[in-house]
Amino acid sequence: MYLAALGNIIEAQLRLDSVHLFLVPLFHANSWIFPYSVTAISATHVMIRKVDYDLIWDVLRRENVTHLNGAPTIMIQIVHHPQAVKLPKPIMCTVAGSAPTATLIARMNDLNMDVCHVYGLTETYGPTTKAYHQPGWDSLSLDDRAMQLSRQGDRL
């Protein structure tokens, strides 16, 4: 768990000034290593007691959130909420549980949410597979780039 937490600091690009908003229960693979990582780097934890989309948008704006995690079902509700606006600075959003659609990724990007799509098992200390941004993707349209980010891994 110690090594997973340290690796997660690097993978999630956590820094001292990071602010992580916890949306999913801490026993989920997409969340449970983050309390250790955020603490290890001395960043800020922001926790809410339930998934409340009005509160989420209030916290996103008020607390200068830099990181959050959620399943596509949660992210869909966030990006289509009436309060959804383009955020002033990027937020790293780790999405797991099922594959996000290219449409969801494109909408998240419109709101200044950078998507990190991962796959993993709770039993293996969280996310273990990630689709990394490739150099040639910058020249792709937003829809084509989102399509690439919605996959896991790369074909050889």
mmCIF file of the C-alpha atoms, coordinates in Angstrom:
data_MODEL
# 
_entry.id   MODEL 
# 
loop_
_atom_site.group_PDB 
_atom_site.id 
_atom_site.type_symbol 
_atom_site.label_atom_id 
_atom_site.label_alt_id 
_atom_site.label_comp_id 
_atom_site.label_asym_id 
_atom_site.label_entity_id 
_atom_site.label_seq_id 
_atom_site.pdbx_PDB_ins_code 
_atom_site.Cartn_x 
_atom_site.Cartn_y 
_atom_site.Cartn_z 
_atom_site.occupancy 
_atom_site.B_iso_or_equiv 
_atom_site.pdbx_formal_charge 
_atom_site.auth_seq_id 
_atom_site.auth_comp_id 
_atom_site.auth_asym_id 
_atom_site.auth_atom_id 
_atom_site.pdbx_PDB_model_num 
ATOM 1   C CA . MET A 1 1   ? 0.000   0.000  0.000   1.00 0.00 ? 1   MET A CA 1 
ATOM 2   C CA . TYR A 1 2   ? 2.901   2.336  0.769   1.00 0.00 ? 2   TYR A CA 1 
ATOM 3   C CA . LEU A 1 3   ? 4.384   1.880  -2.703  1.00 0.00 ? 3   LEU A CA 1 
ATOM 4   C CA . ALA A 1 4   ? 0.940   2.197  -4.311  1.00 0.00 ? 4   ALA A CA 1 
ATOM 5   C CA . ALA A 1 5   ? 0.400   5.507  -2.505  1.00 0.00 ? 5   ALA A CA 1 
ATOM 6   C CA . LEU A 1 6   ? 3.784   6.860  -3.606  1.00 0.00 ? 6   LEU A CA 1 
ATOM 7   C CA . GLY A 1 7   ? 3.228   5.685  -7.188  1.00 0.00 ? 7   GLY A CA 1 
ATOM 8   C CA . ASN A 1 8   ? -0.189  7.306  -7.155  1.00 0.00 ? 8   ASN A CA 1 
ATOM 9   C CA . ILE A 1 9   ? 1.374   10.663 -6.227  1.00 0.00 ? 9   ILE A CA 1 
ATOM 10  C CA . ILE A 1 10  ? 3.337   10.487 -9.468  1.00 0.00 ? 10  ILE A CA 1 
ATOM 11  C CA . GLU A 1 11  ? 0.551   9.066  -11.636 1.00 0.00 ? 11  GLU A CA 1 
ATOM 12  C CA . ALA A 1 12  ? -2.097  11.510 -10.382 1.00 0.00 ? 12  ALA A CA 1 
ATOM 13  C CA . GLN A 1 13  ? 0.387   14.404 -10.477 1.00 0.00 ? 13  GLN A CA 1 
ATOM 14  C CA . LEU A 1 14  ? -0.363  15.328 -6.875  1.00 0.00 ? 14  LEU A CA 1 
ATOM 15  C CA . ARG A 1 15  ? 1.527   18.279 -5.382  1.00 0.00 ? 15  ARG A CA 1 
ATOM 16  C CA . LEU A 1 16  ? 1.617   20.153 -2.101  1.00 0.00 ? 16  LEU A CA 1 
ATOM 17  C CA . ASP A 1 17  ? -0.990  22.620 -3.427  1.00 0.00 ? 17  ASP A CA 1 
ATOM 18  C CA . SER A 1 18  ? -3.340  19.879 -4.704  1.00 0.00 ? 18  SER A CA 1 
ATOM 19  C CA . VAL A 1 19  ? -6.925  19.793 -3.448  1.00 0.00 ? 19  VAL A CA 1 
ATOM 20  C CA . HIS A 1 20  ? -8.608  16.406 -3.816  1.00 0.00 ? 20  HIS A CA 1 
ATOM 21  C CA . LEU A 1 21  ? -12.406 16.213 -3.730  1.00 0.00 ? 21  LEU A CA 1 
ATOM 22  C CA . PHE A 1 22  ? -13.564 12.755 -2.631  1.00 0.00 ? 22  PHE A CA 1 
ATOM 23  C CA . LEU A 1 23  ? -16.842 11.780 -4.328  1.00 0.00 ? 23  LEU A CA 1 
ATOM 24  C CA . VAL A 1 24  ? -16.879 7.997  -4.064  1.00 0.00 ? 24  VAL A CA 1 
ATOM 25  C CA . PRO A 1 25  ? -16.639 5.860  -0.924  1.00 0.00 ? 25  PRO A CA 1 
ATOM 26  C CA . LEU A 1 26  ? -13.083 5.301  0.215   1.00 0.00 ? 26  LEU A CA 1 
ATOM 27  C CA . PHE A 1 27  ? -13.423 1.530  -0.107  1.00 0.00 ? 27  PHE A CA 1 
ATOM 28  C CA . HIS A 1 28  ? -13.693 1.778  -3.915  1.00 0.00 ? 28  HIS A CA 1 
ATOM 29  C CA . ALA A 1 29  ? -10.568 1.098  -5.961  1.00 0.00 ? 29  ALA A CA 1 
ATOM 30  C CA . ASN A 1 30  ? -10.953 4.510  -7.601  1.00 0.00 ? 30  ASN A CA 1 
ATOM 31  C CA . SER A 1 31  ? -10.649 6.271  -4.268  1.00 0.00 ? 31  SER A CA 1 
ATOM 32  C CA . TRP A 1 32  ? -9.079  4.289  -1.496  1.00 0.00 ? 32  TRP A CA 1 
ATOM 33  C CA . ILE A 1 33  ? -5.396  4.848  -2.245  1.00 0.00 ? 33  ILE A CA 1 
ATOM 34  C CA . PHE A 1 34  ? -5.916  8.631  -2.561  1.00 0.00 ? 34  PHE A CA 1 
ATOM 35  C CA . PRO A 1 35  ? -6.270  9.367  1.178   1.00 0.00 ? 35  PRO A CA 1 
ATOM 36  C CA . TYR A 1 36  ? -2.763  7.969  1.690   1.00 0.00 ? 36  TYR A CA 1 
ATOM 37  C CA . SER A 1 37  ? -1.338  9.751  -1.366  1.00 0.00 ? 37  SER A CA 1 
ATOM 38  C CA . VAL A 1 38  ? -2.905  13.117 -0.563  1.00 0.00 ? 38  VAL A CA 1 
ATOM 39  C CA . THR A 1 39  ? -1.693  12.866 3.026   1.00 0.00 ? 39  THR A CA 1 
ATOM 40  C CA . ALA A 1 40  ? 1.822   11.764 2.011   1.00 0.00 ? 40  ALA A CA 1 
ATOM 41  C CA . ILE A 1 41  ? 2.275   14.814 -0.232  1.00 0.00 ? 41  ILE A CA 1 
ATOM 42  C CA . SER A 1 42  ? 0.645   17.106 2.415   1.00 0.00 ? 42  SER A CA 1 
ATOM 43  C CA . ALA A 1 43  ? -2.100  18.174 0.027   1.00 0.00 ? 43  ALA A CA 1 
ATOM 44  C CA . THR A 1 44  ? -5.690  19.023 0.984   1.00 0.00 ? 44  THR A CA 1 
ATOM 45  C CA . HIS A 1 45  ? -8.555  16.551 1.416   1.00 0.00 ? 45  HIS A CA 1 
ATOM 46  C CA . VAL A 1 46  ? -12.121 17.741 0.753   1.00 0.00 ? 46  VAL A CA 1 
ATOM 47  C CA . MET A 1 47  ? -14.795 15.183 1.588   1.00 0.00 ? 47  MET A CA 1 
ATOM 48  C CA . ILE A 1 48  ? -18.536 15.316 1.175   1.00 0.00 ? 48  ILE A CA 1 
ATOM 49  C CA . ARG A 1 49  ? -20.912 12.886 2.854   1.00 0.00 ? 49  ARG A CA 1 
ATOM 50  C CA . LYS A 1 50  ? -22.973 12.010 -0.215  1.00 0.00 ? 50  LYS A CA 1 
ATOM 51  C CA . VAL A 1 51  ? -23.062 12.620 -3.944  1.00 0.00 ? 51  VAL A CA 1 
ATOM 52  C CA . ASP A 1 52  ? -24.901 15.946 -4.070  1.00 0.00 ? 52  ASP A CA 1 
ATOM 53  C CA . TYR A 1 53  ? -24.395 17.666 -7.430  1.00 0.00 ? 53  TYR A CA 1 
ATOM 54  C CA . ASP A 1 54  ? -25.316 21.168 -6.213  1.00 0.00 ? 54  ASP A CA 1 
ATOM 55  C CA . LEU A 1 55  ? -22.760 20.780 -3.431  1.00 0.00 ? 55  LEU A CA 1 
ATOM 56  C CA . ILE A 1 56  ? -20.158 19.317 -5.816  1.00 0.00 ? 56  ILE A CA 1 
ATOM 57  C CA . TRP A 1 57  ? -20.330 22.379 -8.084  1.00 0.00 ? 57  TRP A CA 1 
ATOM 58  C CA . ASP A 1 58  ? -20.217 24.690 -5.074  1.00 0.00 ? 58  ASP A CA 1 
ATOM 59  C CA . VAL A 1 59  ? -17.099 22.900 -3.777  1.00 0.00 ? 59  VAL A CA 1 
ATOM 60  C CA . LEU A 1 60  ? -15.443 22.809 -7.219  1.00 0.00 ? 60  LEU A CA 1 
ATOM 61  C CA . ARG A 1 61  ? -15.658 26.575 -7.443  1.00 0.00 ? 61  ARG A CA 1 
ATOM 62  C CA . ARG A 1 62  ? -15.077 27.477 -3.774  1.00 0.00 ? 62  ARG A CA 1 
ATOM 63  C CA . GLU A 1 63  ? -12.241 25.105 -2.820  1.00 0.00 ? 63  GLU A CA 1 
ATOM 64  C CA . ASN A 1 64  ? -10.080 25.353 -5.971  1.00 0.00 ? 64  ASN A CA 1 
ATOM 65  C CA . VAL A 1 65  ? -10.248 21.580 -6.467  1.00 0.00 ? 65  VAL A CA 1 
ATOM 66  C CA . THR A 1 66  ? -7.413  20.134 -8.555  1.00 0.00 ? 66  THR A CA 1 
ATOM 67  C CA . HIS A 1 67  ? -8.314  16.402 -8.431  1.00 0.00 ? 67  HIS A CA 1 
ATOM 68  C CA . LEU A 1 68  ? -11.398 14.226 -8.173  1.00 0.00 ? 68  LEU A CA 1 
ATOM 69  C CA . ASN A 1 69  ? -12.360 10.640 -8.930  1.00 0.00 ? 69  ASN A CA 1 
ATOM 70  C CA . GLY A 1 70  ? -15.638 9.150  -10.083 1.00 0.00 ? 70  GLY A CA 1 
ATOM 71  C CA . ALA A 1 71  ? -17.384 6.579  -12.168 1.00 0.00 ? 71  ALA A CA 1 
ATOM 72  C CA . PRO A 1 72  ? -18.836 7.675  -15.508 1.00 0.00 ? 72  PRO A CA 1 
ATOM 73  C CA . THR A 1 73  ? -22.348 7.668  -14.001 1.00 0.00 ? 73  THR A CA 1 
ATOM 74  C CA . ILE A 1 74  ? -21.266 10.336 -11.510 1.00 0.00 ? 74  ILE A CA 1 
ATOM 75  C CA . MET A 1 75  ? -19.303 12.325 -14.077 1.00 0.00 ? 75  MET A CA 1 
ATOM 76  C CA . ILE A 1 76  ? -22.274 12.381 -16.489 1.00 0.00 ? 76  ILE A CA 1 
ATOM 77  C CA . GLN A 1 77  ? -24.421 14.036 -13.815 1.00 0.00 ? 77  GLN A CA 1 
ATOM 78  C CA . ILE A 1 78  ? -21.670 16.534 -12.973 1.00 0.00 ? 78  ILE A CA 1 
ATOM 79  C CA . VAL A 1 79  ? -21.112 17.697 -16.562 1.00 0.00 ? 79  VAL A CA 1 
ATOM 80  C CA . HIS A 1 80  ? -24.841 17.988 -17.322 1.00 0.00 ? 80  HIS A CA 1 
ATOM 81  C CA . HIS A 1 81  ? -25.750 19.758 -14.088 1.00 0.00 ? 81  HIS A CA 1 
ATOM 82  C CA . PRO A 1 82  ? -27.375 23.202 -14.505 1.00 0.00 ? 82  PRO A CA 1 
ATOM 83  C CA . GLN A 1 83  ? -24.452 24.803 -12.609 1.00 0.00 ? 83  GLN A CA 1 
ATOM 84  C CA . ALA A 1 84  ? -21.843 23.236 -14.921 1.00 0.00 ? 84  ALA A CA 1 
ATOM 85  C CA . VAL A 1 85  ? -19.451 25.896 -16.196 1.00 0.00 ? 85  VAL A CA 1 
ATOM 86  C CA . LYS A 1 86  ? -15.944 25.870 -17.581 1.00 0.00 ? 86  LYS A CA 1 
ATOM 87  C CA . LEU A 1 87  ? -13.643 25.845 -14.584 1.00 0.00 ? 87  LEU A CA 1 
ATOM 88  C CA . PRO A 1 88  ? -10.901 28.479 -14.352 1.00 0.00 ? 88  PRO A CA 1 
ATOM 89  C CA . LYS A 1 89  ? -8.118  25.902 -14.037 1.00 0.00 ? 89  LYS A CA 1 
ATOM 90  C CA . PRO A 1 90  ? -7.834  22.244 -15.051 1.00 0.00 ? 90  PRO A CA 1 
ATOM 91  C CA . ILE A 1 91  ? -8.954  19.467 -12.733 1.00 0.00 ? 91  ILE A CA 1 
ATOM 92  C CA . MET A 1 92  ? -7.420  15.999 -13.037 1.00 0.00 ? 92  MET A CA 1 
ATOM 93  C CA . CYS A 1 93  ? -10.373 13.589 -13.030 1.00 0.00 ? 93  CYS A CA 1 
ATOM 94  C CA . THR A 1 94  ? -9.666  9.900  -12.588 1.00 0.00 ? 94  THR A CA 1 
ATOM 95  C CA . VAL A 1 95  ? -12.545 7.979  -14.154 1.00 0.00 ? 95  VAL A CA 1 
ATOM 96  C CA . ALA A 1 96  ? -13.032 4.266  -13.559 1.00 0.00 ? 96  ALA A CA 1 
ATOM 97  C CA . GLY A 1 97  ? -15.701 1.673  -12.882 1.00 0.00 ? 97  GLY A CA 1 
ATOM 98  C CA . SER A 1 98  ? -16.602 1.433  -16.544 1.00 0.00 ? 98  SER A CA 1 
ATOM 99  C CA . ALA A 1 99  ? -15.236 3.023  -19.679 1.00 0.00 ? 99  ALA A CA 1 
ATOM 100 C CA . PRO A 1 100 ? -16.221 6.665  -20.164 1.00 0.00 ? 100 PRO A CA 1 
ATOM 101 C CA . THR A 1 101 ? -17.676 7.401  -23.570 1.00 0.00 ? 101 THR A CA 1 
ATOM 102 C CA . ALA A 1 102 ? -15.875 9.675  -25.980 1.00 0.00 ? 102 ALA A CA 1 
ATOM 103 C CA . THR A 1 103 ? -18.827 12.078 -25.638 1.00 0.00 ? 103 THR A CA 1 
ATOM 104 C CA . LEU A 1 104 ? -18.385 12.246 -21.853 1.00 0.00 ? 104 LEU A CA 1 
ATOM 105 C CA . ILE A 1 105 ? -14.645 12.812 -22.181 1.00 0.00 ? 105 ILE A CA 1 
ATOM 106 C CA . ALA A 1 106 ? -15.202 15.591 -24.721 1.00 0.00 ? 106 ALA A CA 1 
ATOM 107 C CA . ARG A 1 107 ? -17.773 17.293 -22.452 1.00 0.00 ? 107 ARG A CA 1 
ATOM 108 C CA . MET A 1 108 ? -15.426 17.019 -19.463 1.00 0.00 ? 108 MET A CA 1 
ATOM 109 C CA . ASN A 1 109 ? -12.636 18.570 -21.531 1.00 0.00 ? 109 ASN A CA 1 
ATOM 110 C CA . ASP A 1 110 ? -15.001 21.429 -22.457 1.00 0.00 ? 110 ASP A CA 1 
ATOM 111 C CA . LEU A 1 111 ? -15.373 22.136 -18.721 1.00 0.00 ? 111 LEU A CA 1 
ATOM 112 C CA . ASN A 1 112 ? -11.572 22.066 -18.164 1.00 0.00 ? 112 ASN A CA 1 
ATOM 113 C CA . MET A 1 113 ? -11.576 18.578 -16.652 1.00 0.00 ? 113 MET A CA 1 
ATOM 114 C CA . ASP A 1 114 ? -8.622  16.442 -17.757 1.00 0.00 ? 114 ASP A CA 1 
ATOM 115 C CA . VAL A 1 115 ? -9.677  12.806 -17.910 1.00 0.00 ? 115 VAL A CA 1 
ATOM 116 C CA . CYS A 1 116 ? -7.451  10.015 -16.681 1.00 0.00 ? 116 CYS A CA 1 
ATOM 117 C CA . HIS A 1 117 ? -9.236  6.773  -17.541 1.00 0.00 ? 117 HIS A CA 1 
ATOM 118 C CA . VAL A 1 118 ? -7.981  3.866  -15.443 1.00 0.00 ? 118 VAL A CA 1 
ATOM 119 C CA . TYR A 1 119 ? -8.907  0.285  -14.769 1.00 0.00 ? 119 TYR A CA 1 
ATOM 120 C CA . GLY A 1 120 ? -8.088  -1.638 -11.636 1.00 0.00 ? 120 GLY A CA 1 
ATOM 121 C CA . LEU A 1 121 ? -9.319  -3.894 -8.885  1.00 0.00 ? 121 LEU A CA 1 
ATOM 122 C CA . THR A 1 122 ? -9.833  -2.974 -5.264  1.00 0.00 ? 122 THR A CA 1 
ATOM 123 C CA . GLU A 1 123 ? -8.013  -6.184 -4.365  1.00 0.00 ? 123 GLU A CA 1 
ATOM 124 C CA . THR A 1 124 ? -4.859  -4.929 -6.126  1.00 0.00 ? 124 THR A CA 1 
ATOM 125 C CA . TYR A 1 125 ? -4.728  -1.553 -4.365  1.00 0.00 ? 125 TYR A CA 1 
ATOM 126 C CA . GLY A 1 126 ? -6.537  0.432  -6.984  1.00 0.00 ? 126 GLY A CA 1 
ATOM 127 C CA . PRO A 1 127 ? -5.990  1.418  -10.601 1.00 0.00 ? 127 PRO A CA 1 
ATOM 128 C CA . THR A 1 128 ? -3.439  -0.633 -12.459 1.00 0.00 ? 128 THR A CA 1 
ATOM 129 C CA . THR A 1 129 ? -4.003  0.110  -16.148 1.00 0.00 ? 129 THR A CA 1 
ATOM 130 C CA . LYS A 1 130 ? -4.062  3.524  -17.747 1.00 0.00 ? 130 LYS A CA 1 
ATOM 131 C CA . ALA A 1 131 ? -4.319  4.851  -21.293 1.00 0.00 ? 131 ALA A CA 1 
ATOM 132 C CA . TYR A 1 132 ? -1.486  7.370  -21.570 1.00 0.00 ? 132 TYR A CA 1 
ATOM 133 C CA . HIS A 1 133 ? -1.777  10.438 -23.768 1.00 0.00 ? 133 HIS A CA 1 
ATOM 134 C CA . GLN A 1 134 ? 0.274   9.888  -26.929 1.00 0.00 ? 134 GLN A CA 1 
ATOM 135 C CA . PRO A 1 135 ? 2.283   12.661 -28.663 1.00 0.00 ? 135 PRO A CA 1 
ATOM 136 C CA . GLY A 1 136 ? 0.322   12.412 -31.939 1.00 0.00 ? 136 GLY A CA 1 
ATOM 137 C CA . TRP A 1 137 ? -3.012  12.944 -30.212 1.00 0.00 ? 137 TRP A CA 1 
ATOM 138 C CA . ASP A 1 138 ? -2.572  16.728 -29.917 1.00 0.00 ? 138 ASP A CA 1 
ATOM 139 C CA . SER A 1 139 ? -3.270  17.113 -33.639 1.00 0.00 ? 139 SER A CA 1 
ATOM 140 C CA . LEU A 1 140 ? -6.520  15.089 -33.406 1.00 0.00 ? 140 LEU A CA 1 
ATOM 141 C CA . SER A 1 141 ? -9.944  16.681 -33.158 1.00 0.00 ? 141 SER A CA 1 
ATOM 142 C CA . LEU A 1 142 ? -11.448 16.777 -29.665 1.00 0.00 ? 142 LEU A CA 1 
ATOM 143 C CA . ASP A 1 143 ? -13.801 13.905 -30.577 1.00 0.00 ? 143 ASP A CA 1 
ATOM 144 C CA . ASP A 1 144 ? -10.981 11.731 -31.951 1.00 0.00 ? 144 ASP A CA 1 
ATOM 145 C CA . ARG A 1 145 ? -8.767  12.484 -28.940 1.00 0.00 ? 145 ARG A CA 1 
ATOM 146 C CA . ALA A 1 146 ? -11.645 11.616 -26.609 1.00 0.00 ? 146 ALA A CA 1 
ATOM 147 C CA . MET A 1 147 ? -12.113 8.331  -28.478 1.00 0.00 ? 147 MET A CA 1 
ATOM 148 C CA . GLN A 1 148 ? -8.466  7.455  -27.839 1.00 0.00 ? 148 GLN A CA 1 
ATOM 149 C CA . LEU A 1 149 ? -8.715  8.383  -24.141 1.00 0.00 ? 149 LEU A CA 1 
ATOM 150 C CA . SER A 1 150 ? -11.814 6.221  -23.670 1.00 0.00 ? 150 SER A CA 1 
ATOM 151 C CA . ARG A 1 151 ? -9.775  3.070  -24.377 1.00 0.00 ? 151 ARG A CA 1 
ATOM 152 C CA . GLN A 1 152 ? -7.543  1.157  -22.006 1.00 0.00 ? 152 GLN A CA 1 
ATOM 153 C CA . GLY A 1 153 ? -3.988  0.529  -23.102 1.00 0.00 ? 153 GLY A CA 1 
ATOM 154 C CA . ASP A 1 154 ? -2.732  0.676  -26.669 1.00 0.00 ? 154 ASP A CA 1 
ATOM 155 C CA . ARG A 1 155 ? -2.607  -1.738 -29.568 1.00 0.00 ? 155 ARG A CA 1 
ATOM 156 C CA . LEU A 1 156 ? 0.851   -2.767 -30.668 1.00 0.00 ? 156 LEU A CA 1 
# 
